Amino acid sequence: MAYGAKRGFKAPGEFKAADMLGLILAAAAGIVAALVTDFQQQGEMSALFTINQWAVALGGLLGFTDIPLWMVVIGLTALGAGSVFYFQPITRQGAFAQGFGLLAVLVTAVPGDYAASIESIANNLAAVEPAPPGEASITPRLITASFSPQGLLSAQAQTAPVQETPDAAKYDLYLTISFANGVPDDIAGMIRRGAIRGRLHNEDTRETWSLFRSTGGSIKRQGDRLMIEAGVPAQTESARLWVRIEAPGYVIEEQSASAVIGEPLEWRIDLKPSNTPLMVQRLGKSYWF
């Protein structure tokens, strides 16, 4: 028997309630599969976070802003299920593919939320400062290459020169992140993979920065703490700053503090241990920045 000979389809009017329910569930499953793929592969650039920000902004016009990520997931799933009535697939496989493709198009159209890198307090372009003895940090290096008279290529590493730019109004932030179980040994690799994430947000200017990417800010490790020094661009004398830290094995911390120009803001965040996976915790958070 030829492949597909047993695959029939119903004529219009023969679809019963059970058939429609099956198609709806298949389309919803396609949406969920695409959501999980995007959520896992794109990390903090997932379209889910951007859509959550849009939902919070829209909700603010209606008087409510506490919209957690799980509501976005439910809304997109409902959108996929409802699309069955528009596209009218005739098989569950087709409904699944339609739901998956619909979400794939949607996340492709939604821009990723790329946060800027933190800046230095002194407004320098140098990266992480050298750490005192006993601390760990990374100092930027420049590799200069040249040809000797013999035609051999030689290379020399040197510390990147500090280039100063005119001072601008900034809030001086001195942030200490304390890990109850100690800073992970592979902290640099975790940051690179997106396993640990941190964001800094200025509520006044609506700008957002990644705490673990630097274009001049200082990021140092000291015992069970990470010490971050950054200059936050300011447009007013004072503003409310927000910080969100996500690390495996810890509760997601989201806190705010008031910053004033000319007054250093010393801020300590203690991460609390948790057995709840980050993915589950994120579903309960409202990602408005």
Sequence and secondary structure as in RCSB ss.txt:
>XXXX:A:sequence
MAYGAKRGFKAPGEFKAADMLGLILAAAAGIVAALVTDFQQQGEMSALFTINQWAVALGGLLGFTDIPLWMVVIG
LTALGAGSVFYFQPITRQGAFAQGFGLLAVLVTAVPGDYAASIESIANNLAAVEPAPPGEASITPRLITASFSPQ
GLLSAQAQTAPVQETPDAAKYDLYLTISFANGVPDDIAGMIRRGAIRGRLHNEDTRETWSLFRSTGGSIKRQGDR
LMIEAGVPAQTESARLWVRIEAPGYVIEEQSASAVIGEPLEWRIDLKPSNTPLMVQRLGKSYWF
>XXXX:A:secstr
  TTTT     TT   HHHHHHHHHHHHHHHHHHHHHHHHHHGGG HHHHHHHHHHHHHHHHT     HHHHHHH
HHHHHHHTHHHH  SSHHHHHHHHHHHHHHHHHHS     EEEB TT B   S    TT B    EEEEEEE TT
S EEEEEEE    B     EEEEEEEEEETT   TTHHHHHHHTSSEEEEEETTTTEEEEEEEESS EEEEETTE
EEEEEEEE SSSEEEEEEEEE TTB  EEEEEEEETTB EEEEEEE B  S HHHHHHTS    
